[in-house]
């Protein structure tokens, strides 16, 4: 049913990314799909005090964590799931749309980011992407 599952990380600024990646891994394992972990650096969220960087350099001045936590990589390896890490810079919705256009079947996203504390409201990025997505979106 799914061949390529994409999970954007770094979008929400929340701790939900780890839980979301784990759920995406479960789906990829169930459907024998590749898991693409898409690390997004939104230029608007980079600290204004950070030194100027090459716009193609997606490393964040504020976040040097890997896109795929070690425990997820270990689980993927044990379950036979191929994990592909990708990094892109730009507005999150645009970045996700462009990546999905490269052949994705499913996107797994956090429902809310760190700045959305209303329990029944979707975060801005996931809300916009849900309205425009050409593929199935699972929210976690």
C-alpha positions as YAML, in Angstrom:
chain: A
units: angstrom
residues:
- id: 1
  name: UNK
  ca: [0.00, 0.00, 0.00]
- id: 2
  name: UNK
  ca: [2.86, 2.40, 0.84]
- id: 3
  name: UNK
  ca: [6.35, 2.33, -0.66]
- id: 4
  name: UNK
  ca: [7.79, 5.60, 0.61]
- id: 5
  name: UNK
  ca: [6.83, 7.05, 3.98]
- id: 6
  name: UNK
  ca: [8.04, 10.57, 4.76]
- id: 7
  name: UNK
  ca: [8.28, 12.04, 8.25]
- id: 8
  name: UNK
  ca: [9.27, 15.71, 8.48]
- id: 9
  name: UNK
  ca: [11.33, 16.62, 11.55]
- id: 10
  name: UNK
  ca: [12.47, 19.93, 12.93]
- id: 11
  name: UNK
  ca: [9.18, 21.51, 11.86]
- id: 12
  name: UNK
  ca: [7.32, 21.69, 15.12]
- id: 13
  name: UNK
  ca: [10.10, 22.59, 17.48]
- id: 14
  name: UNK
  ca: [8.55, 20.13, 19.89]
- id: 15
  name: UNK
  ca: [9.50, 16.87, 21.54]
- id: 16
  name: UNK
  ca: [6.83, 15.13, 19.46]
- id: 17
  name: UNK
  ca: [9.28, 14.53, 16.61]
- id: 18
  name: UNK
  ca: [10.64, 11.36, 18.25]
- id: 19
  name: UNK
  ca: [7.15, 9.94, 18.76]
- id: 20
  name: UNK
  ca: [6.19, 10.84, 15.20]
- id: 21
  name: UNK
  ca: [9.31, 9.22, 13.71]
- id: 22
  name: UNK
  ca: [8.54, 6.11, 15.75]
- id: 23
  name: UNK
  ca: [5.01, 5.93, 14.36]
- id: 24
  name: UNK
  ca: [6.29, 6.46, 10.81]
- id: 25
  name: UNK
  ca: [8.74, 3.62, 11.38]
- id: 26
  name: UNK
  ca: [5.88, 1.35, 12.49]
- id: 27
  name: UNK
  ca: [3.99, 2.11, 9.27]
- id: 28
  name: UNK
  ca: [7.08, 1.62, 7.09]
- id: 29
  name: UNK
  ca: [7.77, -1.71, 8.77]
- id: 30
  name: UNK
  ca: [4.19, -2.90, 8.35]
- id: 31
  name: UNK
  ca: [4.08, -2.07, 4.63]
- id: 32
  name: UNK
  ca: [7.71, -2.92, 3.84]
- id: 33
  name: UNK
  ca: [8.24, 0.70, 2.80]
- id: 34
  name: UNK
  ca: [11.29, 2.94, 2.88]
- id: 35
  name: UNK
  ca: [11.28, 5.55, 5.63]
- id: 36
  name: UNK
  ca: [12.42, 9.02, 4.58]
- id: 37
  name: UNK
  ca: [13.23, 11.29, 7.52]
- id: 38
  name: UNK
  ca: [13.09, 14.84, 6.17]
- id: 39
  name: UNK
  ca: [14.87, 17.34, 8.38]
- id: 40
  name: UNK
  ca: [13.61, 20.86, 7.70]
- id: 41
  name: UNK
  ca: [15.37, 24.06, 8.61]
- id: 42
  name: UNK
  ca: [12.95, 26.97, 8.42]
- id: 43
  name: UNK
  ca: [15.00, 30.13, 7.82]
- id: 44
  name: UNK
  ca: [12.47, 32.14, 9.87]
- id: 45
  name: UNK
  ca: [13.26, 30.18, 13.02]
- id: 46
  name: UNK
  ca: [17.03, 30.53, 12.91]
- id: 47
  name: UNK
  ca: [18.33, 32.74, 15.69]
- id: 48
  name: UNK
  ca: [18.95, 36.26, 14.42]
- id: 49
  name: UNK
  ca: [22.20, 36.27, 16.38]
- id: 50
  name: UNK
  ca: [23.53, 33.21, 14.56]
- id: 51
  name: UNK
  ca: [26.40, 33.73, 12.17]
- id: 52
  name: UNK
  ca: [25.53, 33.96, 8.49]
- id: 53
  name: UNK
  ca: [25.51, 30.61, 6.76]
- id: 54
  name: UNK
  ca: [25.37, 29.29, 3.26]
- id: 55
  name: UNK
  ca: [21.64, 29.06, 2.34]
- id: 56
  name: UNK
  ca: [22.24, 25.52, 1.07]
- id: 57
  name: UNK
  ca: [23.71, 24.45, 4.41]
- id: 58
  name: UNK
  ca: [20.83, 22.91, 6.31]
- id: 59
  name: UNK
  ca: [22.66, 22.51, 9.59]
- id: 60
  name: UNK
  ca: [21.01, 24.61, 12.22]
- id: 61
  name: UNK
  ca: [22.98, 26.92, 14.45]
- id: 62
  name: UNK
  ca: [20.63, 25.95, 17.27]
- id: 63
  name: UNK
  ca: [20.23, 22.22, 16.71]
- id: 64
  name: UNK
  ca: [22.95, 19.70, 15.94]
- id: 65
  name: UNK
  ca: [20.88, 16.62, 16.75]
- id: 66
  name: UNK
  ca: [20.63, 13.97, 14.04]
- id: 67
  name: UNK
  ca: [17.32, 13.78, 12.13]
- id: 68
  name: UNK
  ca: [17.00, 10.11, 13.07]
- id: 69
  name: UNK
  ca: [17.57, 9.28, 16.73]
- id: 70
  name: UNK
  ca: [19.91, 6.31, 17.32]
- id: 71
  name: UNK
  ca: [17.15, 4.22, 18.88]
- id: 72
  name: UNK
  ca: [15.01, 4.64, 15.75]
- id: 73
  name: UNK
  ca: [17.91, 3.66, 13.48]
- id: 74
  name: UNK
  ca: [18.49, 0.56, 15.60]
- id: 75
  name: UNK
  ca: [14.80, -0.36, 15.45]
- id: 76
  name: UNK
  ca: [14.70, 0.24, 11.69]
- id: 77
  name: UNK
  ca: [17.76, -1.94, 11.15]
- id: 78
  name: UNK
  ca: [16.31, -4.71, 13.32]
- id: 79
  name: UNK
  ca: [13.00, -4.52, 11.45]
- id: 80
  name: UNK
  ca: [14.56, -4.46, 8.00]
- id: 81
  name: UNK
  ca: [13.40, -0.92, 7.21]
- id: 82
  name: UNK
  ca: [15.54, 1.21, 4.93]
- id: 83
  name: UNK
  ca: [15.98, 4.71, 6.37]
- id: 84
  name: UNK
  ca: [16.87, 7.63, 4.12]
- id: 85
  name: UNK
  ca: [17.85, 10.92, 5.73]
- id: 86
  name: UNK
  ca: [17.28, 14.12, 3.79]
- id: 87
  name: UNK
  ca: [17.69, 17.74, 4.79]
- id: 88
  name: UNK
  ca: [16.15, 20.78, 3.15]
- id: 89
  name: UNK
  ca: [15.94, 24.48, 3.94]
- id: 90
  name: UNK
  ca: [12.90, 26.65, 3.37]
- id: 91
  name: UNK
  ca: [9.31, 27.23, 4.44]
- id: 92
  name: UNK
  ca: [8.18, 23.87, 5.91]
- id: 93
  name: UNK
  ca: [5.00, 23.43, 3.87]
- id: 94
  name: UNK
  ca: [6.83, 24.19, 0.61]
- id: 95
  name: UNK
  ca: [9.71, 21.88, 1.51]
- id: 96
  name: UNK
  ca: [7.39, 18.99, 2.38]
- id: 97
  name: UNK
  ca: [5.33, 19.47, -0.80]
- id: 98
  name: UNK
  ca: [8.45, 19.45, -2.98]
- id: 99
  name: UNK
  ca: [9.80, 16.33, -1.28]
- id: 100
  name: UNK
  ca: [6.46, 14.51, -1.57]
- id: 101
  name: UNK
  ca: [6.40, 15.32, -5.30]
- id: 102
  name: UNK
  ca: [9.52, 13.16, -5.65]
- id: 103
  name: UNK
  ca: [7.42, 10.01, -5.19]
- id: 104
  name: UNK
  ca: [6.10, 9.70, -1.63]
- id: 105
  name: UNK
  ca: [2.95, 7.78, -0.68]
- id: 106
  name: UNK
  ca: [2.38, 8.86, 2.92]
- id: 107
  name: UNK
  ca: [3.44, 11.71, 5.21]
- id: 108
  name: UNK
  ca: [3.44, 11.21, 8.98]
- id: 109
  name: UNK
  ca: [3.43, 14.49, 10.95]
- id: 110
  name: UNK
  ca: [3.03, 15.78, 14.49]
- id: 111
  name: UNK
  ca: [-0.40, 17.31, 15.11]
- id: 112
  name: UNK
  ca: [0.98, 20.34, 16.91]
- id: 113
  name: UNK
  ca: [4.21, 22.15, 17.39]
- id: 114
  name: UNK
  ca: [5.72, 23.61, 20.51]
- id: 115
  name: UNK
  ca: [3.74, 26.83, 20.10]
- id: 116
  name: UNK
  ca: [0.26, 25.29, 19.80]
- id: 117
  name: UNK
  ca: [-1.00, 24.25, 23.21]
- id: 118
  name: UNK
  ca: [-4.69, 23.94, 22.34]
- id: 119
  name: UNK
  ca: [-5.56, 20.22, 22.53]
- id: 120
  name: UNK
  ca: [-8.10, 20.18, 19.67]
- id: 121
  name: UNK
  ca: [-6.29, 22.44, 17.23]
- id: 122
  name: UNK
  ca: [-3.80, 21.40, 14.57]
- id: 123
  name: UNK
  ca: [-0.52, 23.25, 14.29]
- id: 124
  name: UNK
  ca: [-0.05, 25.73, 11.45]
- id: 125
  name: UNK
  ca: [2.31, 23.66, 9.30]
- id: 126
  name: UNK
  ca: [0.28, 20.44, 9.50]
- id: 127
  name: UNK
  ca: [-2.98, 22.36, 8.99]
- id: 128
  name: UNK
  ca: [-1.69, 24.02, 5.82]
- id: 129
  name: UNK
  ca: [-0.14, 20.82, 4.52]
- id: 130
  name: UNK
  ca: [-3.33, 18.79, 5.12]
- id: 131
  name: UNK
  ca: [-5.30, 21.22, 2.96]
- id: 132
  name: UNK
  ca: [-2.82, 21.02, 0.08]
- id: 133
  name: UNK
  ca: [-1.35, 17.52, 0.23]
- id: 134
  name: UNK
  ca: [-1.59, 15.31, -2.84]
- id: 135
  name: UNK
  ca: [-0.92, 12.20, -0.68]
- id: 136
  name: UNK
  ca: [-2.30, 10.66, 2.50]
- id: 137
  name: UNK
  ca: [-1.26, 12.40, 5.73]
- id: 138
  name: UNK
  ca: [-1.25, 10.70, 9.13]
- id: 139
  name: UNK
  ca: [-1.12, 12.99, 12.15]
- id: 140
  name: UNK
  ca: [0.35, 11.80, 15.44]
...
